[in-house]
Amino acid sequence: MSIIIYSGSLQFLLIAMYQKFSLFDIFVTSFLLNFRQFFYSLTFLERYRDSLYKIFALTDETFAILSNKESDSKFELYVSMLNHIYWIIGTISGVVFAQYVDFKLKGLDFILIALFVVIIVDDFMKTKKFFPLILGGVSFYIFYYLGVNNSLIFSILFAFSIITIRNKYD
């Protein structure tokens, strides 16, 4: 998974999702979770015309390193490859380590929730906007308690639509 997907947050999320969600849910969640990388690639559109691999390997960390540097194709390729290799080595090390340690996944769901709470709080601290925060929570609550299958996907799409419409008329 580290070689082909190469998305840390998605890999953690997939561990929690693969037994409970449909392939459609996983696809939409994956797309929405990693959609920010589309904007990274727009920023580097001219710089990355020479390499599909660099586009694939453009992660948060790679973007952070390269965004303040002058365009240098070899340096960009090396940073992208090294970050990817480090991620693969980390994954393999974790798998090997888990073979020798009695490791329980209990609590992983809490870690993922905590990760997203930190992201939401950080975003709120930057924007000071209550509306997206409240809309996301309320829309999930509504879809979940109405018993809608795929309530996470529907709440994300609903909240995204409302925010898009609201921003269009602001």
C-alpha positions as CSV (number, residue, x, y, z in Angstrom):
1,M,0.0,0.0,0.0
2,S,2.9,2.4,0.8
3,I,4.3,1.9,-2.7
4,I,1.1,2.4,-4.7
5,I,-1.2,4.7,-2.5
6,Y,1.5,6.8,-0.8
7,S,-0.9,8.8,1.4
8,G,-0.2,8.5,5.1
9,S,-3.6,9.7,6.3
10,L,-5.4,7.5,3.8
11,Q,-3.4,4.4,4.8
12,F,-4.4,4.9,8.4
13,L,-8.0,5.6,7.5
14,L,-8.1,2.5,5.2
15,I,-7.2,0.3,8.2
16,A,-10.3,1.5,10.0
17,M,-12.5,1.6,6.9
18,Y,-11.8,-1.6,4.9
19,Q,-14.1,-3.9,6.9
20,K,-16.9,-1.5,7.6
21,F,-17.4,0.5,4.4
22,S,-18.1,-0.2,0.7
23,L,-15.6,0.3,-2.0
24,F,-17.6,3.3,-3.1
25,D,-17.3,4.9,0.3
26,I,-13.6,4.2,0.4
27,F,-13.1,5.7,-3.1
28,V,-15.1,8.9,-2.3
29,T,-13.4,9.3,1.1
30,S,-10.0,8.7,-0.5
31,F,-10.7,11.3,-3.2
32,L,-11.9,13.9,-0.8
33,L,-9.2,13.3,1.7
34,N,-6.4,13.7,-0.9
35,F,-8.1,16.4,-3.0
36,R,-5.8,19.0,-1.4
37,Q,-2.9,17.4,-3.4
38,F,-4.7,18.6,-6.6
39,F,-4.1,22.1,-5.5
40,Y,-0.4,21.3,-4.8
41,S,-0.1,20.0,-8.3
42,L,-1.6,23.2,-9.7
43,T,1.0,25.2,-7.9
44,F,3.8,23.1,-9.4
45,L,2.2,22.6,-12.8
46,E,5.0,24.2,-14.8
47,R,7.7,22.7,-12.6
48,Y,6.4,19.1,-12.8
49,R,5.7,18.8,-16.6
50,D,8.7,16.5,-17.0
51,S,7.7,13.8,-14.5
52,L,4.5,11.9,-13.7
53,Y,6.3,10.4,-10.7
54,K,6.9,13.8,-9.1
55,I,3.2,14.5,-9.5
56,F,2.4,11.2,-7.8
57,A,4.9,11.7,-5.0
58,L,3.8,15.3,-4.2
59,T,2.8,15.0,-0.6
60,D,2.4,17.5,2.2
61,E,6.0,17.1,3.3
62,T,7.4,17.3,-0.3
63,F,5.4,20.3,-1.0
64,A,6.5,22.0,2.2
65,I,10.2,21.3,1.3
66,L,9.9,22.4,-2.3
67,S,7.5,25.3,-2.2
68,N,10.1,27.8,-1.1
69,K,12.9,26.5,-3.4
70,E,13.7,27.6,-6.9
71,S,12.7,25.1,-9.6
72,D,15.4,22.4,-9.9
73,S,14.2,19.2,-11.6
74,K,16.8,16.9,-10.1
75,F,16.5,18.2,-6.6
76,E,12.7,17.9,-6.8
77,L,13.0,14.3,-8.0
78,Y,15.5,13.4,-5.2
79,V,13.3,14.9,-2.5
80,S,10.2,13.2,-3.9
81,M,12.0,9.8,-4.2
82,L,13.6,10.1,-0.7
83,N,10.3,11.0,1.0
84,H,8.7,8.0,-0.8
85,I,11.5,5.7,0.1
86,Y,11.4,6.8,3.8
87,W,7.7,6.2,3.9
88,I,8.1,2.6,2.4
89,I,11.0,1.9,4.9
90,G,8.8,3.1,7.8
91,T,5.9,0.9,6.7
92,I,8.1,-2.1,6.3
93,S,9.8,-1.4,9.7
94,G,6.4,-1.2,11.3
95,V,5.2,-4.5,9.8
96,V,8.4,-6.2,10.9
97,F,8.3,-4.7,14.3
98,A,4.6,-5.8,14.7
99,Q,5.7,-9.4,14.1
100,Y,7.8,-9.4,17.2
101,V,5.7,-7.2,19.5
102,D,2.2,-8.1,20.8
103,F,0.6,-5.1,19.2
104,K,-3.1,-4.5,19.5
105,L,-5.0,-2.1,17.1
106,K,-7.4,-1.3,20.0
107,G,-7.5,2.5,20.1
108,L,-6.6,3.1,16.5
109,D,-10.1,4.5,15.9
110,F,-9.5,7.0,18.7
111,I,-6.2,8.0,17.1
112,L,-7.8,8.7,13.8
113,I,-10.6,10.7,15.4
114,A,-8.0,12.6,17.4
115,L,-6.1,13.3,14.1
116,F,-9.1,14.7,12.4
117,V,-10.1,16.7,15.5
118,V,-6.6,18.3,15.5
119,I,-7.0,19.2,11.8
120,I,-10.4,20.7,12.4
121,V,-9.3,22.7,15.4
122,D,-6.2,23.9,13.5
123,D,-8.4,25.0,10.6
124,F,-10.8,26.7,12.9
125,M,-8.0,28.6,14.7
126,K,-6.8,29.9,11.3
127,T,-10.1,30.8,9.8
128,K,-12.3,31.5,12.9
129,K,-15.3,30.2,11.0
130,F,-17.9,28.3,12.9
131,F,-20.1,27.5,10.0
132,P,-18.1,24.7,8.3
133,L,-17.5,23.1,11.7
134,I,-21.1,23.1,12.8
135,L,-22.4,22.2,9.3
136,G,-20.1,19.1,9.1
137,G,-21.2,17.8,12.6
138,V,-24.9,18.5,12.1
139,S,-25.0,17.0,8.6
140,F,-23.3,13.8,9.8
141,Y,-25.6,13.6,12.8
142,I,-28.7,14.0,10.5
143,F,-27.6,11.4,8.0
144,Y,-26.4,8.9,10.6
145,Y,-29.5,9.1,12.7
146,L,-31.8,8.9,9.7
147,G,-30.1,5.5,9.1
148,V,-28.8,6.5,5.7
149,N,-26.2,4.0,4.4
150,N,-23.0,5.8,3.6
151,S,-23.8,8.6,6.0
152,L,-20.2,9.8,6.1
153,I,-20.1,10.2,2.3
154,F,-23.5,11.9,2.1
155,S,-22.7,14.3,4.9
156,I,-19.4,15.3,3.3
157,L,-21.0,15.8,-0.1
158,F,-23.9,17.7,1.5
159,A,-21.6,20.0,3.6
160,F,-19.4,20.6,0.6
161,S,-22.4,21.5,-1.6
162,I,-23.8,23.9,1.0
163,I,-20.4,25.6,1.6
164,T,-19.9,25.9,-2.2
165,I,-23.3,27.4,-2.7
166,R,-22.8,29.8,0.2
167,N,-19.4,30.9,-1.0
168,K,-20.9,31.6,-4.5
169,Y,-23.4,34.0,-3.1
170,D,-21.2,35.7,-0.5
